[in-house]
Amino acid sequence: MRAELFPAVSIASLAWGVLILLISLNHPLSDFRSTQIFMLESSNRSFVGILRLIHHSQRYTAMADASLETEQRQFSRSSLEYILFLQEVQERKKFEFVETILSFMYGWLTFYHQGHEVAKDFKSFSTDLQKKLQKTRENFDATHAEAKQLMIKLLEKPLDSGSLNKMFTRQGYLYLMEKNPSVDSLTDNLQDYKRKICLISLCVNYFFINKKIINSFNAGKILRWLLSETYVLKECIRRMSDSIDKRFCFDIIIDDKPGILTFQALSEEDRRLWLDAMDGKEPAYSQIGKHPKQEEYYLDEMGFAFVQQCIDVIESRGLDDEGLYRLVGVSSKVNKLAQMALDRRKTEKVNLDDTDEWEIKTITSALKNYFRNLPEPLMTFRLHSAFINAAKLDNMDERIDEIKSLVHKLPKPNYSMLQILIAHLCRVASILIKI
């Protein structure tokens, strides 16, 4: 039968033609494997390397929030770019591989001149396939652009994982500060507490705490909780930063159980979301503990001199201290420093260069207390709502212009003090970024 169809084709010419077609088929496939697949593997290694770096960097939690946020954004960007590139390769396989096969089919049909009827039979299929390829390519261009827009959107406004489960108002992991059993119950030092990670679920006023979590490295997963405790939420209060050596803490008061549960969130934004979900309140001394009424300070000549003196000492010998502005000093020393430095009769007796008497954490705590006990915040109550609305603007340029305009509306003493404070905080942040 074959001898009748192709009487003029010799075995040698057929073999040579098949060899040429196989070589033409192998070359584009080899190029696709060496370019696209190799680039995918390189991207995978880069993503895994960044992922390991992020895991190892978790122990440096004392670093500045700005540096941590930069690392998180870099991790998010790398992961999304890897996902985007993976999707691109998967889509490319649909048309580049098929295009190679289609070219091979055209060459095969051209080689066999006697197979003209077969080529006619394949004509409709080839045309349809070419249309599908064109449609697939157009779909790829459209989905590729949408994927890029989605990546940019996720980078600008990351999803809140705590609100994804619609069964609960909010759900996530928090650190629960629990008393060590070996410590005397009469003591109330937060250094005697231990942290336990818990899965927290909030549904209206019901608070579900899953304390007992077993860590298992089997298949890289964490086993689910063994015990769940349910409480009725009574009140939620943000924890004062100078009342605890941990950041991002808040207190929970529950019904039918004495005492206060202290939780630590993963970040300042995470704590804010938890407080919003539980109608959290700002701290008041009468709610948490019995503290004496603080003396009010003023933006006068003594106040400016005190702030400038504290900043000079902090920048001269305290920028390299760990926990700057996070660790708190002894309350008695802090109050003594503020009273002496702001008293015209005693201010000359204060020597902040004396490292034995005045620690950096004492000076930073006194500086924070000064701003905390002003009759009115630096940004003033009158402009508070305007600053909040300006910070919520989506456009960065509009946000900067609005805040700049509001800053210039501040009273002259407030503006001058804010200028001194921001310049100091910028120098502190620059040192942390270099570290």
Buried (B, 14 or more C-beta within 10 A) or exposed (E): EEEEEBEEBEEEEBEEBEEEBEEEBEEBBEEBEEEBEEEBEEBEEBBEEBBEEBEEBEEEEEEBBEBBEEBEEEBBBBBBBBBBBBBBBEBBEBBBBBBBEBBBBEBBBEBBEEBEEEBEEBEEEBEEBEEEBEEBBEEBEEEBEEBEEEBEEBEEEEEEEBBEEEEBBBBBBBBBBBBEEEBEEEEEEEEEBEBEBBBBBBBEBEBBBBBEBEEEEEEEEEEEBEEEEEBEBEBBBBBBBBBBEBBBBBBBBBEEEEEBBBBBBBBEBBBBBBBEBBEBBEBEEEEBEEEEEEEEBBBEEBBBEBBEBBBEBBEEBBBEBEEBBBBBBEBEBBBBBBEBBBEEEEBEEBEBEEEEEBBBBBBBBBBBBBBBBBEBEBBBEEBEEBBEEBEEBEEEEEBEEBBEEBBEEBEEBBEEBBEEBEEBEEEBBEBBEEE
